[in-house]
Every structure is written in C-alpha cells, then in structure tokens.
Amino acid sequence: MALTGLADGPPLMSPAPLASCAAGVARALEALAPGALAIDGAMLLGERAALARFSRNGAISPGGACRLLAARDGMLAVNLPRETDWELLPAWLELDCPADWGALAERVAMKSRDDLVARGRLLGLAIAPDVPPKSRTWYDLYTQGSRRAPPNRAPLVIDLSALWAGPLAAHLLLRAGARVIKVESRRRIDGAREGPAAFFNRLHAGKEDRILDFDAEAGDLRALIAQADIVVEASRPRALKQFGLDPQALVESLPGMVWISITGYGRAQPQADWIAFGDDAAVAAGLSHVLREAHGESLFCADAIADPLTGLHAALAALAFYRQGRGGLISLALRNVAAHCALFCPPAEGWRARAQNWAAHLEQCGKPFGGSMGASKPAHSTSGRFPC
C-alpha cells in the first residue's frame, strides 16, 4: 500500500491478494526447508523500494522508468530503463521524438494502442497494454526430465540470471542450504549492479562469483552447468542458443536437473522474444486495471511487483522438483505469475467493493502506517503492519 497511489494522496490497497499470495509461497518454502527459510513473503514485495527509498507516484512507477500513457484507444505501460530504449523511439513511433516523457506522451496519444504494443515488442521495447487480469498458470513444465533418487545433500545452483526475480530465487535457495554460484558475462554484467548497492548485496551475499566471457569460455560455462542440480536463468531462449546452451537437451540428458527459465511472457513464440520488466509485466497481468476499477485512477501497483512474486514462485518450483528428484525445464513468466496471484481468489463482489470492504476492516481493527486511510504517506516506508 505504501507504494501504491498518487504521490500526494493516501496509500491505496490493491484488492488483488498479492501479499497473501507471497506469504503463502513463503510458507510453502518453509515447509520444504524447515528452520532455514522463515521469511515474510509479503514484506519481500517492498524490499527494493525500502532500500532504494522509492515512493509511490501514481501513473509513474516508483523506480521512475515506467509510465502509464494514454494511447488513442486505451492505456499502455511504457518502460524505458535503458539509454538504448530512448534511441528506439523514432523507429517505434515513426515520428521524431525528443527524449522526454512529455513529448513521448503527446506522440503516443496519436497512435493505436495495439499497434504501439505490437511494433514496440518487435523493436525490443518493454511495452504492455493495460488490460483486465486473465487467469493463467504460474508455471509450465516445458520439458519433462528424467528422475533420480531424491538427493540427501544440498544442491548446487548455477545462477545465470540478473536484476531481481532470478537472483531472488537463487538467494532463497541459498538460504535453504544450497551452494550458489552466480555467473555473469564479462560483456554484459548484471544491470542491478547499477542500482542500489544495498539491494544488490542483499540478493547476492553468500553466493560465489564467476565472470566469464561467454563466447571465448563457452566450454567452461557448459562444463559448469553440467555439474548443476538447479540452473536459474532469465534470458530469452535465442540468447542461450548463441552460447551453445540447450536447456531441453540438458534436462533430458542429465537425470534430475532442474532448469528454471524466467521470461516476461513464456518460452512459446512469439512471446518468447518479448521484453518485460517487473512494472510493465504487472500491467500486462491486469494489476493496473484492477486498481483503476477499485479506485478510479490509472496507477502502478507497488514496485516492479511481478519480479519478487516470480522470484518466490521460482524458488518454490526449483526446491520442490529437486527434493522429489524430478528433472525438468520449468518456465515461469512474469506476466503469468502476477496474473495468477491477482486471480488467486477472485472477488465475487467486484474489485471496488472488495477494496472498500478490506479498507473498512482495517479501519475497524487498526490504523495502518500510523494513520487513517486518508493520512499523508509515510516517508519511504514499506513496513506498515496491520494489527488484525
């Protein structure tokens, strides 16, 4: 709530049960690793914002790189976290566009939303339509691997991922007792290193570091992966093929290997080539639509929330498969996980009525964030507790 709402307004509740979904996954993880994973799943959703001192900002994501913009026939999320994204705007809009959000909003308003989304995705931009949530499975077993006897040792995890969702999954596996090796490409270091150092360090403390030239040292990379019990990666499938990595072949040939593939929209074509980050994926999952129905405003739901939700679920899938001795290529999509959580308990009474009912319940049993629902926002706080 502290990260959802207008910058000068009160914190707003999402009537989608996201915190409960995160808490439930955390309990499932704890059941698989008793005593090692006593975590507060709901609190993980706001951890980056707390460390980076992000605040809610309405139709601008707390991190600032993503915005909800009005096209001619609907809203869409435009995420431009990389300098190279801005360079693609003239090709995307088929118009000259100064590198500022005001001019971009004017150009977007002239265009069809569906055309903008389709063209943006072809160019490699993180673009998502603001649509209602649709029920989706939170993971797909893309390839069934062969089984082995359930192991009685800690797994070796190779973490090839970057940013948030994959590193969080590997961090949770580390806390469950795994040995984790973080592998980065010498030519493309994890972009999260450019963000808050405290957040990066929290995700990767305790992992071993390896930096390889994925072209010149492709053989070393493949040899390292062949030793793994669990691989966590967040690359588009075609990127792995460039380095001679075939997850399907690996899980079919190595009994019990668990390969966690985290993407924006899944491994099937054409979605496999679509770019997504946590904020725009949450919009594609329907979370902004839910907030608009509940509160009448186009808003982002918290900070890149599809990332921590997916990281939690990825750790659960990896640990559950490993403990059973099951191998497989398991695909988790940011959009699909967020949509699954949004509709985990769909409201019979409608989103607006549920938000009102939940808010009334909070007012009866305590005042969240040290004030009433209409109080001004707390300074950079994501640690409000609900006493009931």
Secondary structure in CASP SS format (residue, H / E / C, confidence):
PFRMAT SS
TARGET T0000
AUTHOR 0000-0000-0000
METHOD secondary structure of the structure
MODEL  1
M C 1.00
A C 1.00
L C 1.00
T C 1.00
G C 1.00
L C 1.00
A C 1.00
D C 1.00
G C 1.00
P C 1.00
P C 1.00
L C 1.00
M C 1.00
S C 1.00
P C 1.00
A C 1.00
P C 1.00
L H 1.00
A H 1.00
S H 1.00
C H 1.00
A H 1.00
A H 1.00
G H 1.00
V H 1.00
A H 1.00
R H 1.00
A H 1.00
L H 1.00
E H 1.00
A H 1.00
L H 1.00
A C 1.00
P C 1.00
G C 1.00
A C 1.00
L C 1.00
A C 1.00
I C 1.00
D C 1.00
G H 1.00
A H 1.00
M H 1.00
L H 1.00
L C 1.00
G C 1.00
E H 1.00
R H 1.00
A H 1.00
A H 1.00
L H 1.00
A H 1.00
R C 1.00
F C 1.00
S C 1.00
R C 1.00
N C 1.00
G C 1.00
A C 1.00
I E 1.00
S C 1.00
P C 1.00
G C 1.00
G C 1.00
A C 1.00
C E 1.00
R E 1.00
L E 1.00
L E 1.00
A E 1.00
A E 1.00
R C 1.00
D C 1.00
G E 1.00
M E 1.00
L E 1.00
A E 1.00
V E 1.00
N E 1.00
L C 1.00
P C 1.00
R C 1.00
E H 1.00
T H 1.00
D H 1.00
W H 1.00
E H 1.00
L C 1.00
L H 1.00
P H 1.00
A H 1.00
W H 1.00
L H 1.00
E C 1.00
L C 1.00
D C 1.00
C C 1.00
P C 1.00
A C 1.00
D C 1.00
W H 1.00
G H 1.00
A H 1.00
L H 1.00
A H 1.00
E H 1.00
R H 1.00
V H 1.00
A C 1.00
M C 1.00
K C 1.00
S C 1.00
R H 1.00
D H 1.00
D H 1.00
L H 1.00
V H 1.00
A H 1.00
R H 1.00
G H 1.00
R H 1.00
L H 1.00
L H 1.00
G C 1.00
L C 1.00
A E 1.00
I E 1.00
A E 1.00
P E 1.00
D C 1.00
V C 1.00
P C 1.00
P C 1.00
K C 1.00
S C 1.00
R C 1.00
T C 1.00
W C 1.00
Y C 1.00
D E 1.00
L E 1.00
Y E 1.00
T E 1.00
Q E 1.00
G C 1.00
S C 1.00
R C 1.00
R C 1.00
A C 1.00
P C 1.00
P C 1.00
N C 1.00
R C 1.00
A C 1.00
P C 1.00
L E 1.00
V E 1.00
I E 1.00
D E 1.00
L C 1.00
S C 1.00
A C 1.00
L C 1.00
W C 1.00
A H 1.00
G H 1.00
P H 1.00
L H 1.00
A H 1.00
A H 1.00
H H 1.00
L H 1.00
L H 1.00
L H 1.00
R H 1.00
A C 1.00
G C 1.00
A C 1.00
R E 1.00
V E 1.00
I E 1.00
K E 1.00
V E 1.00
E E 1.00
S E 1.00
R C 1.00
R C 1.00
R E 1.00
I C 1.00
D C 1.00
G H 1.00
A H 1.00
R H 1.00
E H 1.00
G C 1.00
P C 1.00
A H 1.00
A H 1.00
F H 1.00
F H 1.00
N H 1.00
R H 1.00
L H 1.00
H H 1.00
A C 1.00
G C 1.00
K C 1.00
E E 1.00
D E 1.00
R E 1.00
I E 1.00
L E 1.00
D C 1.00
F C 1.00
D C 1.00
A C 1.00
E C 1.00
A H 1.00
G H 1.00
D H 1.00
L H 1.00
R H 1.00
A H 1.00
L H 1.00
I H 1.00
A H 1.00
Q C 1.00
A C 1.00
D C 1.00
I E 1.00
V E 1.00
V E 1.00
E E 1.00
A C 1.00
S C 1.00
R C 1.00
P H 1.00
R H 1.00
A H 1.00
L H 1.00
K H 1.00
Q C 1.00
F C 1.00
G C 1.00
L C 1.00
D C 1.00
P H 1.00
Q H 1.00
A H 1.00
L H 1.00
V H 1.00
E H 1.00
S H 1.00
L C 1.00
P C 1.00
G C 1.00
M C 1.00
V E 1.00
W E 1.00
I E 1.00
S E 1.00
I E 1.00
T E 1.00
G C 1.00
Y C 1.00
G C 1.00
R C 1.00
A C 1.00
Q C 1.00
P C 1.00
Q H 1.00
A H 1.00
D H 1.00
W C 1.00
I C 1.00
A C 1.00
F C 1.00
G H 1.00
D H 1.00
D H 1.00
A H 1.00
A H 1.00
V H 1.00
A H 1.00
A C 1.00
G C 1.00
L H 1.00
S H 1.00
H H 1.00
V H 1.00
L H 1.00
R H 1.00
E H 1.00
A H 1.00
H H 1.00
G C 1.00
E C 1.00
S C 1.00
L C 1.00
F C 1.00
C C 1.00
A C 1.00
D C 1.00
A C 1.00
I C 1.00
A H 1.00
D H 1.00
P H 1.00
L H 1.00
T H 1.00
G H 1.00
L H 1.00
H H 1.00
A H 1.00
A H 1.00
L H 1.00
A H 1.00
A H 1.00
L H 1.00
A H 1.00
F H 1.00
Y H 1.00
R H 1.00
Q C 1.00
G C 1.00
R C 1.00
G C 1.00
G E 1.00
L E 1.00
I E 1.00
S E 1.00
L E 1.00
A E 1.00
L H 1.00
R H 1.00
N H 1.00
V H 1.00
A H 1.00
A H 1.00
H H 1.00
C H 1.00
A H 1.00
L C 1.00
F C 1.00
C C 1.00
P C 1.00
P C 1.00
A C 1.00
E C 1.00
G C 1.00
W H 1.00
R H 1.00
A H 1.00
R H 1.00
A H 1.00
Q H 1.00
N H 1.00
W H 1.00
A H 1.00
A H 1.00
H H 1.00
L H 1.00
E H 1.00
Q H 1.00
C H 1.00
G C 1.00
K C 1.00
P H 1.00
F H 1.00
G H 1.00
G C 1.00
S C 1.00
M C 1.00
G C 1.00
A C 1.00
S C 1.00
K C 1.00
P C 1.00
A C 1.00
H C 1.00
S C 1.00
T C 1.00
S C 1.00
G C 1.00
R C 1.00
F C 1.00
P C 1.00
C C 1.00
END
